[in-house]
Every structure is written in C-alpha cells, then in structure tokens.
Amino acid sequence: MPVLCKTEIESEADLKVFITDIRSDADLVVFETTNTWDATVPQVWCYTYIQSEADKLVCFTDGQWNADITIFLTDIQSDGGWINSAKSGLL
C-alpha cells in the first residue's frame, strides 16, 4: 500500500490530497513510483487507472484547507516518511 487511483470528483474520493512545495507544511513526504511492487509503505505511492486494483481513490485539491492530507514530493525514495504521524490512519 498505497496503490492509488486518481479521480477528479471529490465526493467520490476516499482521500483528498494537497501537494505542497514547502516540506515543513506536509503531513507526509511521498516518493512516486510506476512499480506497484515498490508501493508497500505509506510514503511510496503508485498510481493505477484501474479502480479495483487501487487501495484508495484520491482526488488532488487546489487548496490545503480542503485536503485530508498534505504531501510533499521527493525524488529520493529513502527520503519519504511521516512528518505528522497523527494522519497515518488515513492510509
């Protein structure tokens, strides 16, 4: 987990996500991958187009105030992890 499927419909999503450019504002630092086998921990996300293969349906929002979780994207897989572990139950 998490293998995620994106949706544009907020009411359909299990989780609303905001991407921030400021690491300290994030709840979770995320590394994105195209390999589903790598997505076994909360900080490594992989996306699928097939909703039945996904662990969660996510919608990306334009505002942090509307998000369930705020993430910061990293290019280094080992750099990922929780900044605000109180939200870890969302994934």
Phi, psi and omega in degrees: 000145005253128165261123189240151174240132182272144174224154176265352184260108184302318183293341180274339187283146172281333187213129175260128189239138173242135177260124180253154175266356183248110185306318184291345177274350186275152170273329185215136173265124189242138170253126179264138181225161175259359182258112181298332180292336178279340185274066182249355179231156185302334184272000177242114184249138175231143182250143176232154176270349184261109186301324181291342177274348186274148173281325181216151173258122185241150175234130178269129184256161178272346183231136181296328180296340183261358187264149172281327182216143178249130181240157172239131182269137178236154177265357183244116186302319182288350180277348183286156176159172182283135170259321177242089185290351176296338180265006184297336178291345179290333180257000000 
